[in-house]
Amino acid sequence: MRILISPRPNNKDGAGIFLSRVAKELARRGYQWTAFPFHYTGVSIIPWHYAFMMGCPRNLEKILRSGNPLITTMGKPESREEHKAVNRLYLPEYEKHELLMARIIMASDKVVFISQYVRDIWMRIFESRGVSFPPHEKIKV
């Protein structure tokens, strides 16, 4: 079984470092993984059976259209309340990104939130939009 990791693991930022640890653990457990060709070209020369994704990576639409099971790790969206509390402007692109992230949450077979705090933020977002939050079985913190 081969797992696609997206975006690519690296040692330069939080998401990349996290995914690098995921890749090492998968390899330790005997799984094969692929990331780099797909990240750069949108094409995987080696077939994959599952995707492990963090956030909104490049070539996201190809992952969603693949029909393969998807596990997503999701962080905190830009918060209207936090921006208001520190007198920062909440930009329209934050809204678009939030909608995309919500779509990914709904499309994923499993969602891992980076903290209880982040899960609660997402629950409030879904509630404010009148959309059902994914069932408990689909969620991990």
Steps between C-alpha positions, in 0.01 A plus 500: 500500500633844403401828665514841336619773738406854404651753515848352485682434830792733575696650788421868441154573641247362746288309250803361315671392822180333621459316169866398511430331834190335351709370208766357733239329714323352197833366370582360846170312494575355156283725284625655179430865433534745215491881498758681292397424137135572580586820687697643210308364200154393621573155361604201704711258300427239766136417582385586852216353702450757778580869540626665817460873461555808710312823435442604138794367296586555137310260270222468757230450237681196358510345846129564556406363155714188540234312694771365730444522877626824653628583847536873567677685777335838542621808682332823602342727242532876520254601770268799471491526880879497534543761228240721665661460844834632372355758257614320186304495178334170408561469125263346241763241402485362856133422439581316175775302671265410786242368252765293324623356831141417601452321167816295565375409849173375351676306220745325733444150633681595823589844637766561764479844663824629649327585831165503680502879461526471121229233486269728700566791263408281205188376678387862550569580133292207383222589746497867390456385139224255589709205381529173691843437648653164403401213730709415805633179339660705223678741739817481711680768703 
